[in-house]
Amino acid sequence: MMNLKKGNQVKIISGKDRGKTGEILEIDRKRNLLKIKSINMIKKHLKPTKQNKGGIISKENFIHQSNVKNTDVKKEKKKKGSK
């Protein structure tokens, strides 16, 4: 698995959302899956209950980590003392 953490910016390199970028919301390390903000949106049908109204909502679904590229650039430390 790549060095990915919650909150990192990633770019989608394959699939229906190819070329889009987003922030990692959730990571499933056991299955190598990521949930990325506003990527791989699905429609979920909710049954009405006492707490919620129900209906059809849109939410993010998981995407495999091999389909993303990390775009967070880490600052490289300059080597001191080299001439």
FIPA-929012 format. One record per atom (N, C-alpha, C, CB): residue in three letters; y, x, z. Coordinates in nm, 4 decimals, always signed. Glycine has a CB too. Example, Ala and Ser with C-alpha at 12.3 -4.5 7.8 and 13.67 -1.06 7.14 Angstrom:
<drenkes>
<drenke aa="ala" v="-0.5690" u="+1.3190" w="+0.7800"/>
<drenke aa="ala" v="-0.4500" u="+1.2300" w="+0.7800"/>
<drenke aa="ala" v="-0.3300" u="+1.3200" w="+0.7800"/>
<drenke aa="ala" v="-0.4473" u="+1.1308" w="+0.9046"/>
<drenke aa="ser" v="-0.2250" u="+1.2850" w="+0.7080"/>
<drenke aa="ser" v="-0.1060" u="+1.3670" w="+0.7140"/>
<drenke aa="ser" v="+0.0030" u="+1.2900" w="+0.7870"/>
<drenke aa="ser" v="-0.0598" u="+1.4084" w="+0.5725"/>
</drenkes>
This chain:
<drenkes>
<drenke aa="met" v="-0.1193" u="+0.0843" w="+0.0000"/>
<drenke aa="met" v="+0.0000" u="+0.0000" w="+0.0000"/>
<drenke aa="met" v="+0.1236" u="+0.0874" w="+0.0000"/>
<drenke aa="met" v="+0.0010" u="-0.0951" w="+0.1215"/>
<drenke aa="met" v="+0.2218" u="+0.0436" w="-0.0753"/>
<drenke aa="met" v="+0.3491" u="+0.1146" w="-0.0797"/>
<drenke aa="met" v="+0.4180" u="+0.1043" w="+0.0561"/>
<drenke aa="met" v="+0.4402" u="+0.0581" w="-0.1918"/>
<drenke aa="asn" v="+0.5221" u="+0.1847" w="+0.0735"/>
<drenke aa="asn" v="+0.5988" u="+0.1775" w="+0.1969"/>
<drenke aa="asn" v="+0.6975" u="+0.0622" w="+0.1876"/>
<drenke aa="asn" v="+0.6722" u="+0.3109" w="+0.2247"/>
<drenke aa="leu" v="+0.6480" u="-0.0587" w="+0.2071"/>
<drenke aa="leu" v="+0.7307" u="-0.1781" w="+0.2006"/>
<drenke aa="leu" v="+0.7448" u="-0.2362" w="+0.3398"/>
<drenke aa="leu" v="+0.6711" u="-0.2822" w="+0.1035"/>
<drenke aa="lys" v="+0.8664" u="-0.2824" w="+0.3710"/>
<drenke aa="lys" v="+0.8926" u="-0.3461" w="+0.4997"/>
<drenke aa="lys" v="+0.9672" u="-0.4754" w="+0.4763"/>
<drenke aa="lys" v="+0.9729" u="-0.2527" w="+0.5934"/>
<drenke aa="lys" v="+0.9633" u="-0.5607" w="+0.5760"/>
<drenke aa="lys" v="+1.0381" u="-0.6855" w="+0.5721"/>
<drenke aa="lys" v="+1.1868" u="-0.6527" w="+0.5590"/>
<drenke aa="lys" v="+1.0105" u="-0.7718" w="+0.6994"/>
<drenke aa="gly" v="+1.2537" u="-0.7174" w="+0.4644"/>
<drenke aa="gly" v="+1.3959" u="-0.6928" w="+0.4435"/>
<drenke aa="gly" v="+1.4261" u="-0.5997" w="+0.3277"/>
<drenke aa="gly" v="+1.4551" u="-0.6369" w="+0.5671"/>
<drenke aa="asn" v="+1.3253" u="-0.5274" w="+0.2773"/>
<drenke aa="asn" v="+1.3456" u="-0.4377" w="+0.1626"/>
<drenke aa="asn" v="+1.3759" u="-0.5170" w="+0.0365"/>
<drenke aa="asn" v="+1.2218" u="-0.3492" w="+0.1403"/>
<drenke aa="gln" v="+1.4519" u="-0.4570" w="-0.0559"/>
<drenke aa="gln" v="+1.4786" u="-0.5158" w="-0.1866"/>
<drenke aa="gln" v="+1.3707" u="-0.4660" w="-0.2825"/>
<drenke aa="gln" v="+1.6229" u="-0.4792" w="-0.2383"/>
<drenke aa="val" v="+1.3099" u="-0.5578" w="-0.3578"/>
<drenke aa="val" v="+1.2076" u="-0.5218" w="-0.4554"/>
<drenke aa="val" v="+1.2390" u="-0.5878" w="-0.5886"/>
<drenke aa="val" v="+1.0670" u="-0.5629" w="-0.4061"/>
<drenke aa="lys" v="+1.1859" u="-0.5298" w="-0.6972"/>
<drenke aa="lys" v="+1.2005" u="-0.5849" w="-0.8314"/>
<drenke aa="lys" v="+1.0627" u="-0.6266" w="-0.8805"/>
<drenke aa="lys" v="+1.2665" u="-0.4818" w="-0.9289"/>
<drenke aa="ile" v="+1.0540" u="-0.7451" w="-0.9418"/>
<drenke aa="ile" v="+0.9275" u="-0.7963" w="-0.9939"/>
<drenke aa="ile" v="+0.9033" u="-0.7315" w="-1.1300"/>
<drenke aa="ile" v="+0.9292" u="-0.9534" w="-1.0050"/>
<drenke aa="ile" v="+0.7842" u="-0.6696" w="-1.1476"/>
<drenke aa="ile" v="+0.7563" u="-0.5996" w="-1.2728"/>
<drenke aa="ile" v="+0.6555" u="-0.6724" w="-1.3610"/>
<drenke aa="ile" v="+0.7057" u="-0.4613" w="-1.2433"/>
<drenke aa="ser" v="+0.5919" u="-0.7803" w="-1.3103"/>
<drenke aa="ser" v="+0.5022" u="-0.8588" w="-1.3947"/>
<drenke aa="ser" v="+0.4923" u="-1.0013" w="-1.3413"/>
<drenke aa="ser" v="+0.3620" u="-0.7936" w="-1.4016"/>
<drenke aa="gly" v="+0.4555" u="-1.0934" w="-1.4282"/>
<drenke aa="gly" v="+0.4407" u="-1.2329" w="-1.3900"/>
<drenke aa="gly" v="+0.5551" u="-1.3173" w="-1.4412"/>
<drenke aa="gly" v="+0.4309" u="-1.2454" w="-1.2402"/>
<drenke aa="lys" v="+0.5586" u="-1.4424" w="-1.3980"/>
<drenke aa="lys" v="+0.6580" u="-1.5368" w="-1.4500"/>
<drenke aa="lys" v="+0.8005" u="-1.5038" w="-1.4064"/>
<drenke aa="lys" v="+0.6235" u="-1.6767" w="-1.4055"/>
<drenke aa="asp" v="+0.8174" u="-1.4297" w="-1.2981"/>
<drenke aa="asp" v="+0.9506" u="-1.3926" w="-1.2482"/>
<drenke aa="asp" v="+0.9864" u="-1.2473" w="-1.2803"/>
<drenke aa="asp" v="+0.9577" u="-1.4148" w="-1.0975"/>
<drenke aa="arg" v="+0.9282" u="-1.1911" w="-1.3855"/>
<drenke aa="arg" v="+0.9512" u="-1.0513" w="-1.4229"/>
<drenke aa="arg" v="+1.1005" u="-1.0236" w="-1.4416"/>
<drenke aa="arg" v="+0.8742" u="-1.0169" w="-1.5521"/>
<drenke aa="gly" v="+1.1467" u="-0.9115" w="-1.3841"/>
<drenke aa="gly" v="+1.2858" u="-0.8704" w="-1.3972"/>
<drenke aa="gly" v="+1.3751" u="-0.9154" w="-1.2831"/>
<drenke aa="gly" v="+1.3405" u="-0.9220" w="-1.5241"/>
<drenke aa="lys" v="+1.3320" u="-1.0117" w="-1.2041"/>
<drenke aa="lys" v="+1.4133" u="-1.0602" w="-1.0922"/>
<drenke aa="lys" v="+1.3994" u="-0.9666" w="-0.9726"/>
<drenke aa="lys" v="+1.3721" u="-1.2041" w="-1.0528"/>
<drenke aa="thr" v="+1.4999" u="-0.9687" w="-0.8857"/>
<drenke aa="thr" v="+1.4945" u="-0.8907" w="-0.7626"/>
<drenke aa="thr" v="+1.5099" u="-0.9852" w="-0.6444"/>
<drenke aa="thr" v="+1.6047" u="-0.7804" w="-0.7606"/>
<drenke aa="gly" v="+1.4576" u="-0.9440" w="-0.5302"/>
<drenke aa="gly" v="+1.4671" u="-1.0262" w="-0.4107"/>
<drenke aa="gly" v="+1.4317" u="-0.9485" w="-0.2865"/>
<drenke aa="gly" v="+1.3779" u="-1.1466" w="-0.4227"/>
<drenke aa="glu" v="+1.4513" u="-1.0126" w="-0.1727"/>
<drenke aa="glu" v="+1.4258" u="-0.9525" w="-0.0424"/>
<drenke aa="glu" v="+1.2909" u="-0.9981" w="+0.0107"/>
<drenke aa="glu" v="+1.5375" u="-0.9882" w="+0.0570"/>
<drenke aa="ile" v="+1.2155" u="-0.9065" w="+0.0710"/>
<drenke aa="ile" v="+1.0842" u="-0.9394" w="+0.1277"/>
<drenke aa="ile" v="+1.1038" u="-1.0225" w="+0.2541"/>
<drenke aa="ile" v="+1.0023" u="-0.8101" w="+0.1588"/>
<drenke aa="leu" v="+1.0397" u="-1.1400" w="+0.2583"/>
<drenke aa="leu" v="+1.0479" u="-1.2280" w="+0.3743"/>
<drenke aa="leu" v="+0.9274" u="-1.2124" w="+0.4665"/>
<drenke aa="leu" v="+1.0597" u="-1.3723" w="+0.3294"/>
<drenke aa="glu" v="+0.8095" u="-1.1885" w="+0.4073"/>
<drenke aa="glu" v="+0.6853" u="-1.1860" w="+0.4841"/>
<drenke aa="glu" v="+0.5854" u="-1.0949" w="+0.4140"/>
<drenke aa="glu" v="+0.6269" u="-1.3293" w="+0.5012"/>
<drenke aa="ile" v="+0.5014" u="-1.0266" w="+0.4920"/>
<drenke aa="ile" v="+0.4002" u="-0.9368" w="+0.4361"/>
<drenke aa="ile" v="+0.2643" u="-0.9712" w="+0.4957"/>
<drenke aa="ile" v="+0.4361" u="-0.7877" w="+0.4635"/>
<drenke aa="asp" v="+0.1628" u="-0.9840" w="+0.4086"/>
<drenke aa="asp" v="+0.0236" u="-1.0006" w="+0.4513"/>
<drenke aa="asp" v="-0.0477" u="-0.8705" w="+0.4155"/>
<drenke aa="asp" v="-0.0458" u="-1.1271" w="+0.3826"/>
<drenke aa="arg" v="-0.0555" u="-0.7782" w="+0.5096"/>
<drenke aa="arg" v="-0.1103" u="-0.6446" w="+0.4826"/>
<drenke aa="arg" v="-0.2610" u="-0.6471" w="+0.4568"/>
<drenke aa="arg" v="-0.0804" u="-0.5518" w="+0.5993"/>
<drenke aa="lys" v="-0.3308" u="-0.7438" w="+0.5124"/>
<drenke aa="lys" v="-0.4760" u="-0.7521" w="+0.4937"/>
<drenke aa="lys" v="-0.5112" u="-0.7827" w="+0.3480"/>
<drenke aa="lys" v="-0.5358" u="-0.8598" w="+0.5860"/>
<drenke aa="arg" v="-0.4332" u="-0.8723" w="+0.2836"/>
<drenke aa="arg" v="-0.4598" u="-0.9110" w="+0.1455"/>
<drenke aa="arg" v="-0.3620" u="-0.8486" w="+0.0459"/>
<drenke aa="arg" v="-0.4552" u="-1.0607" w="+0.1332"/>
<drenke aa="asn" v="-0.2717" u="-0.7594" w="+0.0939"/>
<drenke aa="asn" v="-0.1713" u="-0.6923" w="+0.0096"/>
<drenke aa="asn" v="-0.0813" u="-0.7913" w="-0.0639"/>
<drenke aa="asn" v="-0.2403" u="-0.6019" w="-0.0915"/>
<drenke aa="leu" v="-0.0328" u="-0.8930" w="+0.0074"/>
<drenke aa="leu" v="+0.0522" u="-0.9947" w="-0.0517"/>
<drenke aa="leu" v="+0.1908" u="-0.9924" w="+0.0119"/>
<drenke aa="leu" v="-0.0114" u="-1.1331" w="-0.0364"/>
<drenke aa="leu" v="+0.2918" u="-1.0293" w="-0.0678"/>
<drenke aa="leu" v="+0.4299" u="-1.0341" w="-0.0208"/>
<drenke aa="leu" v="+0.4881" u="-1.1708" w="-0.0507"/>
<drenke aa="leu" v="+0.5151" u="-0.9229" w="-0.0862"/>
<drenke aa="lys" v="+0.5779" u="-1.2167" w="+0.0359"/>
<drenke aa="lys" v="+0.6560" u="-1.3368" w="+0.0092"/>
<drenke aa="lys" v="+0.7997" u="-1.2898" w="-0.0083"/>
<drenke aa="lys" v="+0.6423" u="-1.4449" w="+0.1255"/>
<drenke aa="ile" v="+0.8581" u="-1.3181" w="-0.1272"/>
<drenke aa="ile" v="+0.9897" u="-1.2676" w="-0.1622"/>
<drenke aa="ile" v="+1.0843" u="-1.3857" w="-0.1811"/>
<drenke aa="ile" v="+0.9837" u="-1.1799" w="-0.2903"/>
<drenke aa="lys" v="+1.2082" u="-1.3714" w="-0.1300"/>
<drenke aa="lys" v="+1.3075" u="-1.4786" w="-0.1327"/>
<drenke aa="lys" v="+1.3343" u="-1.5269" w="-0.2755"/>
<drenke aa="lys" v="+1.4379" u="-1.4311" w="-0.0683"/>
<drenke aa="ser" v="+1.3165" u="-1.6553" w="-0.2984"/>
<drenke aa="ser" v="+1.3387" u="-1.7281" w="-0.4252"/>
<drenke aa="ser" v="+1.2579" u="-1.6737" w="-0.5433"/>
<drenke aa="ser" v="+1.4852" u="-1.7237" w="-0.4606"/>
<drenke aa="ile" v="+1.1390" u="-1.6161" w="-0.5153"/>
<drenke aa="ile" v="+1.0484" u="-1.5684" w="-0.6198"/>
<drenke aa="ile" v="+0.9153" u="-1.6433" w="-0.6039"/>
<drenke aa="ile" v="+1.0276" u="-1.4113" w="-0.6111"/>
<drenke aa="asn" v="+0.8520" u="-1.6783" w="-0.7177"/>
<drenke aa="asn" v="+0.7240" u="-1.7489" w="-0.7193"/>
<drenke aa="asn" v="+0.7332" u="-1.8817" w="-0.6429"/>
<drenke aa="asn" v="+0.6136" u="-1.6603" w="-0.6586"/>
<drenke aa="met" v="+0.8341" u="-1.9620" w="-0.6788"/>
<drenke aa="met" v="+0.8570" u="-2.0901" w="-0.6123"/>
<drenke aa="met" v="+0.7497" u="-2.1916" w="-0.6530"/>
<drenke aa="met" v="+0.9976" u="-2.1440" w="-0.6462"/>
<drenke aa="ile" v="+0.7022" u="-2.2691" w="-0.5543"/>
<drenke aa="ile" v="+0.6038" u="-2.3745" w="-0.5779"/>
<drenke aa="ile" v="+0.6552" u="-2.5050" w="-0.5188"/>
<drenke aa="ile" v="+0.4658" u="-2.3369" w="-0.5169"/>
<drenke aa="lys" v="+0.5996" u="-2.6162" w="-0.5649"/>
<drenke aa="lys" v="+0.6316" u="-2.7481" w="-0.5091"/>
<drenke aa="lys" v="+0.5236" u="-2.7833" w="-0.4075"/>
<drenke aa="lys" v="+0.6416" u="-2.8580" w="-0.6219"/>
<drenke aa="lys" v="+0.5654" u="-2.8218" w="-0.2884"/>
<drenke aa="lys" v="+0.4733" u="-2.8573" w="-0.1810"/>
<drenke aa="lys" v="+0.4969" u="-3.0030" w="-0.1434"/>
<drenke aa="lys" v="+0.4916" u="-2.7637" w="-0.0572"/>
<drenke aa="his" v="+0.3903" u="-3.0841" w="-0.1451"/>
<drenke aa="his" v="+0.3998" u="-3.2243" w="-0.1087"/>
<drenke aa="his" v="+0.3728" u="-3.2379" w="+0.0411"/>
<drenke aa="his" v="+0.3003" u="-3.3107" w="-0.1918"/>
<drenke aa="leu" v="+0.4701" u="-3.2936" w="+0.1154"/>
<drenke aa="leu" v="+0.4560" u="-3.3110" w="+0.2593"/>
<drenke aa="leu" v="+0.4393" u="-3.4587" w="+0.2934"/>
<drenke aa="leu" v="+0.5775" u="-3.2522" w="+0.3330"/>
<drenke aa="lys" v="+0.3425" u="-3.4861" w="+0.3791"/>
<drenke aa="lys" v="+0.3192" u="-3.6223" w="+0.4258"/>
<drenke aa="lys" v="+0.4240" u="-3.6554" w="+0.5333"/>
<drenke aa="lys" v="+0.1729" u="-3.6388" w="+0.4818"/>
<drenke aa="pro" v="+0.4808" u="-3.7734" w="+0.5325"/>
<drenke aa="pro" v="+0.5794" u="-3.8079" w="+0.6359"/>
<drenke aa="pro" v="+0.5167" u="-3.8139" w="+0.7753"/>
<drenke aa="pro" v="+0.6448" u="-3.9421" w="+0.6031"/>
<drenke aa="thr" v="+0.5891" u="-3.7593" w="+0.8720"/>
<drenke aa="thr" v="+0.5461" u="-3.7637" w="+1.0121"/>
<drenke aa="thr" v="+0.6661" u="-3.8075" w="+1.0962"/>
<drenke aa="thr" v="+0.4905" u="-3.6235" w="+1.0601"/>
<drenke aa="lys" v="+0.6481" u="-3.8110" w="+1.2279"/>
<drenke aa="lys" v="+0.7587" u="-3.8476" w="+1.3163"/>
<drenke aa="lys" v="+0.8706" u="-3.7433" w="+1.3113"/>
<drenke aa="lys" v="+0.7083" u="-3.8638" w="+1.4604"/>
<drenke aa="gln" v="+0.8338" u="-3.6157" w="+1.2935"/>
<drenke aa="gln" v="+0.9335" u="-3.5090" w="+1.2933"/>
<drenke aa="gln" v="+1.0060" u="-3.4948" w="+1.1595"/>
<drenke aa="gln" v="+0.8679" u="-3.3785" w="+1.3287"/>
<drenke aa="asn" v="+0.9334" u="-3.5048" w="+1.0460"/>
<drenke aa="asn" v="+0.9983" u="-3.4835" w="+0.9160"/>
<drenke aa="asn" v="+0.9781" u="-3.6032" w="+0.8236"/>
<drenke aa="asn" v="+0.9439" u="-3.3565" w="+0.8493"/>
<drenke aa="lys" v="+1.0668" u="-3.6110" w="+0.7263"/>
<drenke aa="lys" v="+1.0710" u="-3.7247" w="+0.6348"/>
<drenke aa="lys" v="+0.9584" u="-3.7222" w="+0.5318"/>
<drenke aa="lys" v="+1.2039" u="-3.7280" w="+0.5640"/>
<drenke aa="gly" v="+0.9125" u="-3.6023" w="+0.4971"/>
<drenke aa="gly" v="+0.8102" u="-3.5908" w="+0.3939"/>
<drenke aa="gly" v="+0.8732" u="-3.5771" w="+0.2576"/>
<drenke aa="gly" v="+0.7171" u="-3.7108" w="+0.3966"/>
<drenke aa="gly" v="+0.7922" u="-3.5805" w="+0.1528"/>
<drenke aa="gly" v="+0.8419" u="-3.5678" w="+0.0169"/>
<drenke aa="gly" v="+0.7985" u="-3.4362" w="-0.0453"/>
<drenke aa="gly" v="+0.9932" u="-3.5793" w="+0.0146"/>
<drenke aa="ile" v="+0.8672" u="-3.3974" w="-0.1516"/>
<drenke aa="ile" v="+0.8329" u="-3.2761" w="-0.2249"/>
<drenke aa="ile" v="+0.9381" u="-3.1696" w="-0.1966"/>
<drenke aa="ile" v="+0.8222" u="-3.3040" w="-0.3775"/>
<drenke aa="ile" v="+0.8934" u="-3.0542" w="-0.1456"/>
<drenke aa="ile" v="+0.9858" u="-2.9442" w="-0.1184"/>
<drenke aa="ile" v="+0.9465" u="-2.8233" w="-0.2035"/>
<drenke aa="ile" v="+0.9858" u="-2.9075" w="+0.0335"/>
<drenke aa="ser" v="+1.0433" u="-2.7354" w="-0.2294"/>
<drenke aa="ser" v="+1.0157" u="-2.6096" w="-0.2991"/>
<drenke aa="ser" v="+1.0110" u="-2.4982" w="-0.1961"/>
<drenke aa="ser" v="+1.1233" u="-2.5799" w="-0.4089"/>
<drenke aa="lys" v="+0.9126" u="-2.4101" w="-0.2085"/>
<drenke aa="lys" v="+0.9035" u="-2.2964" w="-0.1171"/>
<drenke aa="lys" v="+0.8446" u="-2.1766" w="-0.1893"/>
<drenke aa="lys" v="+0.8184" u="-2.3318" w="+0.0064"/>
<drenke aa="glu" v="+0.8647" u="-2.0577" w="-0.1304"/>
<drenke aa="glu" v="+0.8121" u="-1.9354" w="-0.1888"/>
<drenke aa="glu" v="+0.6622" u="-1.9264" w="-0.1638"/>
<drenke aa="glu" v="+0.8842" u="-1.8121" w="-0.1315"/>
<drenke aa="asn" v="+0.5915" u="-1.8687" w="-0.2608"/>
<drenke aa="asn" v="+0.4492" u="-1.8415" w="-0.2450"/>
<drenke aa="asn" v="+0.4288" u="-1.6910" w="-0.2497"/>
<drenke aa="asn" v="+0.3649" u="-1.9132" w="-0.3551"/>
<drenke aa="phe" v="+0.3127" u="-1.6449" w="-0.2074"/>
<drenke aa="phe" v="+0.2846" u="-1.5021" w="-0.2049"/>
<drenke aa="phe" v="+0.2657" u="-1.4460" w="-0.3457"/>
<drenke aa="phe" v="+0.1609" u="-1.4747" w="-0.1208"/>
<drenke aa="ile" v="+0.2974" u="-1.3159" w="-0.3613"/>
<drenke aa="ile" v="+0.2778" u="-1.2423" w="-0.4852"/>
<drenke aa="ile" v="+0.2123" u="-1.1096" w="-0.4471"/>
<drenke aa="ile" v="+0.4143" u="-1.2205" w="-0.5631"/>
<drenke aa="his" v="+0.1236" u="-1.0588" w="-0.5313"/>
<drenke aa="his" v="+0.0522" u="-0.9357" w="-0.4996"/>
<drenke aa="his" v="+0.1474" u="-0.8166" w="-0.5036"/>
<drenke aa="his" v="-0.0646" u="-0.9141" w="-0.5973"/>
<drenke aa="gln" v="+0.1266" u="-0.7209" w="-0.4132"/>
<drenke aa="gln" v="+0.2182" u="-0.6075" w="-0.4021"/>
<drenke aa="gln" v="+0.2149" u="-0.5159" w="-0.5235"/>
<drenke aa="gln" v="+0.1859" u="-0.5281" w="-0.2789"/>
<drenke aa="ser" v="+0.1103" u="-0.5228" w="-0.6070"/>
<drenke aa="ser" v="+0.1043" u="-0.4394" w="-0.7269"/>
<drenke aa="ser" v="+0.2001" u="-0.4893" w="-0.8349"/>
<drenke aa="ser" v="-0.0382" u="-0.4357" w="-0.7814"/>
<drenke aa="asn" v="+0.2532" u="-0.6110" w="-0.8197"/>
<drenke aa="asn" v="+0.3446" u="-0.6683" w="-0.9172"/>
<drenke aa="asn" v="+0.4914" u="-0.6459" w="-0.8823"/>
<drenke aa="asn" v="+0.3182" u="-0.8149" w="-0.9304"/>
<drenke aa="val" v="+0.5185" u="-0.5643" w="-0.7806"/>
<drenke aa="val" v="+0.6565" u="-0.5365" w="-0.7422"/>
<drenke aa="val" v="+0.6826" u="-0.3866" w="-0.7364"/>
<drenke aa="val" v="+0.6881" u="-0.6007" w="-0.6070"/>
<drenke aa="lys" v="+0.8116" u="-0.3514" w="-0.7492"/>
<drenke aa="lys" v="+0.8550" u="-0.2123" w="-0.7387"/>
<drenke aa="lys" v="+0.9660" u="-0.2063" w="-0.6349"/>
<drenke aa="lys" v="+0.9035" u="-0.1561" w="-0.8772"/>
<drenke aa="asn" v="+0.9566" u="-0.1118" w="-0.5417"/>
<drenke aa="asn" v="+1.0564" u="-0.0962" w="-0.4370"/>
<drenke aa="asn" v="+1.1861" u="-0.0441" w="-0.4973"/>
<drenke aa="asn" v="+1.0056" u="-0.0012" w="-0.3264"/>
<drenke aa="thr" v="+1.2985" u="-0.1124" w="-0.4725"/>
<drenke aa="thr" v="+1.4272" u="-0.0671" w="-0.5252"/>
<drenke aa="thr" v="+1.5204" u="-0.0171" w="-0.4156"/>
<drenke aa="thr" v="+1.4942" u="-0.1791" w="-0.6016"/>
<drenke aa="asp" v="+1.4766" u="-0.0194" w="-0.2898"/>
<drenke aa="asp" v="+1.5572" u="+0.0393" w="-0.1817"/>
<drenke aa="asp" v="+1.5529" u="+0.1904" w="-0.1945"/>
<drenke aa="asp" v="+1.5058" u="-0.0058" w="-0.0408"/>
<drenke aa="val" v="+1.6681" u="+0.2515" w="-0.2149"/>
<drenke aa="val" v="+1.6746" u="+0.3968" w="-0.2322"/>
<drenke aa="val" v="+1.7073" u="+0.4602" w="-0.0981"/>
<drenke aa="val" v="+1.7806" u="+0.4367" w="-0.3398"/>
<drenke aa="lys" v="+1.6196" u="+0.5499" w="-0.0551"/>
<drenke aa="lys" v="+1.6435" u="+0.6209" w="+0.0698"/>
<drenke aa="lys" v="+1.7321" u="+0.7413" w="+0.0425"/>
<drenke aa="lys" v="+1.5102" u="+0.6644" w="+0.1356"/>
<drenke aa="lys" v="+1.8224" u="+0.7692" w="+0.1356"/>
<drenke aa="lys" v="+1.9117" u="+0.8832" w="+0.1192"/>
<drenke aa="lys" v="+1.8340" u="+1.0113" w="+0.1489"/>
<drenke aa="lys" v="+2.0363" u="+0.8707" w="+0.2121"/>
<drenke aa="glu" v="+1.8349" u="+1.1006" w="+0.0514"/>
<drenke aa="glu" v="+1.7653" u="+1.2277" w="+0.0703"/>
<drenke aa="glu" v="+1.8532" u="+1.3226" w="+0.1494"/>
<drenke aa="glu" v="+1.7264" u="+1.2902" w="-0.0652"/>
<drenke aa="lys" v="+1.7927" u="+1.3888" w="+0.2452"/>
<drenke aa="lys" v="+1.8677" u="+1.4845" w="+0.3271"/>
<drenke aa="lys" v="+1.8787" u="+1.6158" w="+0.2498"/>
<drenke aa="lys" v="+1.7985" u="+1.5069" w="+0.4666"/>
<drenke aa="lys" v="+1.9992" u="+1.6681" w="+0.2483"/>
<drenke aa="lys" v="+2.0215" u="+1.7950" w="+0.1806"/>
<drenke aa="lys" v="+1.9673" u="+1.9077" w="+0.2668"/>
<drenke aa="lys" v="+2.1717" u="+1.8164" w="+0.1503"/>
<drenke aa="lys" v="+1.8999" u="+2.0015" w="+0.2013"/>
<drenke aa="lys" v="+1.8454" u="+2.1160" w="+0.2740"/>
<drenke aa="lys" v="+1.9602" u="+2.2100" w="+0.3123"/>
<drenke aa="lys" v="+1.7381" u="+2.1909" w="+0.1881"/>
<drenke aa="lys" v="+1.9682" u="+2.2431" w="+0.4380"/>
<drenke aa="lys" v="+2.0723" u="+2.3334" w="+0.4856"/>
<drenke aa="lys" v="+2.0194" u="+2.4751" w="+0.4873"/>
<drenke aa="lys" v="+2.1217" u="+2.2923" w="+0.6256"/>
<drenke aa="gly" v="+2.1067" u="+2.5689" w="+0.4568"/>
<drenke aa="gly" v="+2.0687" u="+2.7098" w="+0.4628"/>
<drenke aa="gly" v="+2.0154" u="+2.7650" w="+0.3335"/>
<drenke aa="gly" v="+1.9679" u="+2.7294" w="+0.5676"/>
<drenke aa="ser" v="+1.9924" u="+2.6831" w="+0.2301"/>
<drenke aa="ser" v="+1.9433" u="+2.7362" w="+0.1029"/>
<drenke aa="ser" v="+2.0610" u="+2.7870" w="+0.0217"/>
<drenke aa="ser" v="+1.8642" u="+2.6284" w="+0.0236"/>
<drenke aa="lys" v="+2.0407" u="+2.9050" w="-0.0387"/>
<drenke aa="lys" v="+2.1499" u="+2.9674" w="-0.1149"/>
<drenke aa="lys" v="+2.1213" u="+2.9675" w="-0.2606"/>
<drenke aa="lys" v="+2.1745" u="+3.1081" w="-0.0690"/>
</drenkes>
